[in-house]
Amino acid sequence: MQSLWPLPVLVSVRVLAGCGGGEDRRASPPPAGQAEPVTFRAADGHRVRGVLRRAAARRAPAIVLLHQVDGGAEQWDAFAPVLHRAGFTTLAFDGDGGMDVEALAGEARGALAHLRGRRDVDPRRIAVVGASIGGATAVWLSSRLAGQVAATVSLSPALDSTLLGLQERGAYRPHDVLFAANAQEAYAFEDLRRGARRSRVLVEPDGSHGVELLAERRVARAVVAWLRGRASHPAPPAR
């Protein structure tokens, strides 16, 4: 029997059906570990662009990654997959704060809020990892937002006046911080460890600066072990 629909109409139906299937696939979340662009608002309301890599597990621990002043989220492209394989969701972003710790902290607070609002992240197990000025900002967050940050890694942290100001006011109380730097930059630890609770120093004699420290296998392993050991528990309450 001859079809009641002409051939061109049949072709059109098949094409439309294929388009519908494509839309459904695009609407589904990307595979775990794949870089996914996200946006969130900083504490002052401005929009920040970030890159999220989702862990495979439900209600996974998560990490906010704070870059150095000379780059953006892409500085973490090599190490974020390592953290993902260790079971963490990661969120890196392009900060506009420059060398201003409090401005960077405002953007990082937006990143923390974004992660806390996700159903696939355990809001009690969010850590912060930062490099250089991002490392100083990570320490600031640990000190000022103790109940929101389970653990911290500070790579080559700048000895910033903002942190020294917290110490002078008796408000410097970071916790569970791994400070890491090369031998030339480890001088800052004498001041930064003062008042830091449950913290450790790692000096890599031949290491480079900031994110590049992670190219040293010893440092990378220590960072992952530190985060696994501390971000597996809820953050302590703020004092």
Summary of the structure (lengths in Angstrom):
residues: 239
radius of gyration: 21.7
end to end distance: 81.7
largest distance: 91.2
contacts: 798
relative contact order: 0.13
helix: 41%
strand: 23%
